[in-house]
């Protein structure tokens, strides 16, 4: 083979690989093929100014078999999201909310409405977690004690060993686990770094990636920098040949003004950043982490901030500002529009 032919073949291989990196995650039809589409709300109730008008949970139907619930800012400033998937045989709830969440009535109402619409009498509910922090596990005891015959509960503790066993993860954190809800397989990707037991969920039906507290519009608290960077790289590798419709994290702490977040402890959040991020945001996160050369530091990007946690990263006055802001927010919780 001539040098020209070898060069041409090499260039063709490179172009093929480049094309695959761009195109392999696409679907065969230009309109999205078999992906179950869904929509996100134009706004969340956390942008409303009066706590008397905000329900304990906002329930949003992304599509008929996937629901996103957000806890009221009036119950806890963390106002986390939880996610509810329905398969043919089982339902799965990712996370149980934060302090004072009172999640059981919202879950019962949502599940029973789904049962009524689908002509069903019951469906087993698997309760799992994105990670072990209390703003995502506070409702565990209430759901374990729900005792509703229409919604029998299987509970998976937010612990590494329990997570490995339930999803069939042999080697943590490099292997991928799965759960089959009946016509709906959800992949489970270990992503320690924010916490020891952090996982991401990829729903094959909707191409939605749940990124836990590891990526969302807000402050990405990093406990183990090396593990966090490695987990980010694994998510990029996992998604390189898959469609990603939306990346949905557990919080919104960013305004819709680039590089501007809300102070820690904020309840009322007018002009919020949208919840959904993209795979491009994941690549941006990786680039930010690489730029630190193994030396963690706070770094603000357009849609999120890398925020190493721990005493050595604390800045003078952080705790005092937080406590003062929480007091101010609570003082105005019944009408944030008032001066």
C-alpha positions in Angstrom: 0.0 0.0 0.0 1.4 3.4 -0.9 2.0 6.2 1.6 -0.9 8.1 0.1 -3.2 5.2 0.6 -2.0 4.7 4.2 -2.6 8.4 4.9 -6.0 8.3 3.3 -7.0 5.3 5.3 -5.7 6.8 8.5 -7.6 10.1 7.8 -10.8 8.1 7.1 -10.4 6.2 10.4 -10.0 9.5 12.3 -13.0 11.0 10.5 -15.0 7.9 11.3 -14.1 8.1 15.0 -14.8 11.9 15.0 -18.2 11.3 13.4 -19.0 8.6 15.9 -18.2 10.9 18.8 -20.7 13.3 17.4 -23.3 11.1 15.8 -23.4 7.8 17.7 -25.5 9.3 20.4 -28.1 10.4 17.8 -31.2 8.4 16.9 -32.0 7.1 13.4 -34.9 9.5 12.9 -34.5 13.3 12.9 -37.5 13.7 15.2 -36.0 11.7 18.0 -37.1 8.2 17.1 -38.3 6.1 20.0 -37.4 8.6 22.8 -40.4 9.3 25.0 -40.5 13.1 24.9 -41.5 15.3 27.8 -41.6 18.9 28.9 -40.4 20.9 31.9 -42.5 23.7 33.5 -41.9 27.3 32.5 -41.4 28.1 36.2 -41.4 26.5 39.6 -43.3 27.7 42.6 -40.0 28.6 44.3 -40.2 31.8 42.3 -43.5 32.8 44.0 -43.3 35.3 46.8 -46.0 34.1 49.3 -45.6 30.9 51.3 -49.4 30.8 51.9 -49.8 30.2 48.2 -47.2 27.5 47.7 -48.1 23.8 48.2 -45.7 21.5 50.1 -44.8 19.8 46.8 -45.1 20.9 43.2 -45.9 17.9 41.0 -44.9 18.2 37.4 -45.8 15.6 34.7 -42.8 15.5 32.4 -44.8 12.9 30.5 -47.4 10.3 31.5 -44.9 7.9 33.1 -42.3 10.3 34.5 -43.0 12.9 37.2 -40.7 15.5 38.8 -41.6 16.8 42.3 -40.1 19.8 44.0 -40.3 20.5 47.7 -41.6 23.9 48.7 -39.0 26.5 49.7 -41.3 27.3 52.6 -40.5 23.9 54.2 -36.8 24.0 53.6 -34.5 26.3 51.7 -32.8 23.3 50.0 -36.1 22.7 48.0 -34.8 19.5 46.4 -36.3 17.7 43.5 -37.4 14.0 43.6 -38.1 11.9 40.5 -40.8 9.3 40.0 -40.7 6.8 37.1 -43.4 4.3 36.2 -42.7 1.0 34.3 -45.2 -1.7 33.5 -44.4 -3.7 36.6 -42.9 -1.3 39.1 -42.4 2.4 39.9 -39.2 4.0 41.2 -38.8 7.0 43.4 -35.4 8.6 43.4 -34.9 10.5 46.8 -37.4 11.4 49.5 -36.9 15.1 50.1 -35.5 17.2 52.9 -36.6 18.5 56.3 -40.3 19.0 56.9 -41.1 17.7 53.5 -44.2 15.6 54.3 -43.7 13.7 51.1 -46.2 10.8 51.6 -49.4 12.7 50.6 -47.8 13.9 47.4 -46.5 10.5 46.5 -49.8 8.8 47.3 -51.8 11.3 45.2 -49.4 11.1 42.2 -49.2 7.3 42.2 -53.0 6.8 42.7 -53.8 9.3 40.0 -51.5 7.3 37.7 -53.2 4.0 38.8 -56.6 5.5 38.1 -55.6 6.7 34.6 -54.1 3.3 33.8 -56.9 1.2 35.1 -54.7 -0.4 37.8 -55.3 -1.2 41.4 -51.7 -1.2 42.7 -48.1 -0.9 41.7 -44.9 -1.8 43.8 -42.8 1.3 44.5 -39.0 1.0 44.8 -37.6 3.9 46.9 -33.9 4.6 46.1 -31.5 7.6 46.5 -29.1 9.6 44.5 -26.9 9.8 47.6 -27.0 9.7 51.4 -27.3 13.4 52.4 -30.2 14.3 54.6 -31.8 16.8 52.2 -32.5 13.8 50.0 -33.3 11.1 52.6 -35.4 13.0 55.2 -38.6 11.4 54.0 -37.3 7.8 54.3 -39.0 6.9 57.5 -42.3 8.3 56.5 -42.3 6.3 53.2 -41.2 3.1 55.0 -44.1 3.5 57.3 -46.7 4.4 54.6 -48.4 1.0 54.7 -50.6 1.6 51.7 -51.8 -1.7 50.1 -52.0 0.0 46.7 -48.3 1.0 46.9 -46.2 -1.7 48.5 -42.7 -0.2 49.2 -39.2 -1.8 48.6 -36.6 0.4 50.3 -33.0 0.6 49.3 -30.8 2.4 51.9 -28.4 5.1 50.7 -25.3 3.1 51.4 -22.6 1.8 49.0 -23.0 -1.9 49.8 -26.8 -1.8 49.6 -26.6 0.1 46.4 -24.1 -2.4 44.9 -26.3 -5.4 45.9 -29.6 -4.0 44.6 -28.4 -2.8 41.2 -26.0 -5.7 40.6 -22.8 -3.5 40.7 -19.9 -5.8 41.0 -17.0 -3.4 41.2 -17.6 0.1 42.8 -17.4 2.7 41.3 -16.4 1.5 37.8 -19.2 -0.9 37.0 -22.7 0.1 35.8 -25.8 -1.3 37.5 -29.4 -1.5 36.3 -33.0 -1.8 37.5 -35.8 -3.0 35.3 -39.3 -1.6 36.0 -40.9 -3.5 33.2 -40.4 -2.1 29.7 -38.2 0.5 31.3 -34.6 0.0 32.2 -32.7 2.6 34.3 -28.9 2.4 34.3 -27.2 3.3 37.5 -23.7 4.9 37.4 -21.7 5.3 40.6 -20.4 8.8 40.8 -18.7 9.3 44.3 -17.0 12.6 44.9 -19.9 14.8 46.2 -20.5 12.0 48.7 -19.4 8.4 49.1 -22.6 6.8 47.8 -23.6 9.1 45.0 -25.1 7.6 41.9 -26.5 8.9 38.6 -29.6 7.4 36.9 -30.0 7.2 33.1 -33.5 6.4 31.9 -33.4 4.7 28.5 -37.0 5.6 27.7 -36.7 9.4 28.0 -32.9 9.7 27.6 -32.9 11.8 30.8 -29.8 11.6 33.0 -30.3 12.3 36.7 -27.0 13.8 37.9 -27.6 13.9 41.6 -25.8 16.7 43.4 -22.8 16.3 41.1 -24.2 18.6 38.4 -27.0 21.1 38.6 -27.4 24.9 38.2 -25.8 25.9 41.4 -22.9 25.1 43.8 -21.4 21.7 43.2 -20.0 20.8 46.6 -17.0 18.5 46.2 -15.9 16.4 49.1 -13.4 14.2 47.3 -11.8 16.0 44.4 -10.1 13.1 42.7 -13.1 10.9 43.0 -15.4 13.7 41.7 -13.2 14.3 38.6 -13.0 10.5 37.9 -16.8 10.3 38.2 -17.3 13.2 35.8 -15.1 11.4 33.3 -17.1 8.2 33.7 -20.4 10.0 33.1 -18.9 11.5 29.9 -17.7 8.0 28.8 -21.1 6.5 29.7 -23.0 9.1 27.7 -20.8 9.3 24.6 -22.8 6.8 22.6 -26.2 7.6 24.1 -28.8 10.3 23.5 -29.1 12.8 26.3 -32.4 14.8 26.3 -31.8 16.5 29.6 -29.5 16.4 32.5 -31.5 17.0 35.7 -29.8 17.6 39.0 -31.2 17.8 42.5 -31.4 21.6 43.1 -31.5 25.0 41.4 -29.2 27.6 43.2 -28.4 29.7 40.1 -30.2 32.7 38.7 -30.9 33.1 35.0 -28.1 35.7 35.0 -24.9 34.0 34.0 -22.3 33.6 36.8 -24.8 34.7 39.5 -26.1 32.3 42.1 -28.4 32.9 45.1 -26.8 33.2 48.5 -26.7 30.0 50.6 -30.0 29.6 52.5 -32.2 31.4 50.0 -35.9 30.5 50.0 -37.5 32.8 47.5 -35.8 32.6 44.1 -37.2 34.8 41.4 -35.7 34.5 37.9 -34.3 31.0 38.5 -32.0 29.2 36.1 -33.8 26.4 34.3 -33.4 23.0 35.8 -32.2 21.1 32.7 -28.6 21.1 31.6 -27.0 19.4 28.7 -24.1 17.0 28.0 -22.2 20.1 26.9 -22.4 21.3 30.5 -20.9 18.0 31.6 -18.0 18.5 29.3 -17.6 22.1 30.6 -17.5 20.7 34.2 -14.7 18.3 33.2 -12.7 21.1 31.6 -13.0 23.1 34.7 -11.8 20.3 36.9 -8.9 19.5 34.6 -7.9 23.2 34.7 -7.3 23.0 38.4 -4.5 20.4 38.0 -5.5 18.5 41.1 -5.7 21.6 43.3 -9.3 22.1 44.3 -10.6 25.7 44.3 -13.9 27.6 44.0 -14.5 28.4 40.4 -17.6 30.1 38.9 -18.8 29.1 35.5 -21.7 30.3 33.5 -24.3 27.8 34.8 -22.7 26.4 38.0 -19.9 26.8 40.5 -17.4 24.2 41.6 -17.3 24.5 45.4 -14.8 22.3 47.3 -16.1 21.6 50.8 -14.4 21.2 54.1 -12.8 23.4 56.7 -9.8 24.4 54.7 -12.0 25.8 51.9 -14.2 27.9 54.2 -13.8 31.6 54.0 -14.1 34.1 56.8 -17.6 35.0 57.6 -19.3 32.2 55.5 -21.2 30.8 58.4 -22.2 34.1 59.8 -23.5 35.3 56.4 -25.4 32.1 56.0 -27.1 32.3 59.4 -28.0 35.9 58.9 -29.5 35.3 55.5 -31.6 32.3 56.7 -33.0 34.6 59.5 -33.8 37.3 56.9 -35.5 34.8 54.6 -37.7 33.4 57.4 -38.7 36.8 58.5 -40.0 37.5 55.0 -41.3 34.0 54.2 -45.0 35.0 54.2 -44.5 37.8 51.6 -41.1 38.2 50.0 -42.4 40.9 47.8 -42.8 43.2 50.9 -39.9 45.5 51.7 
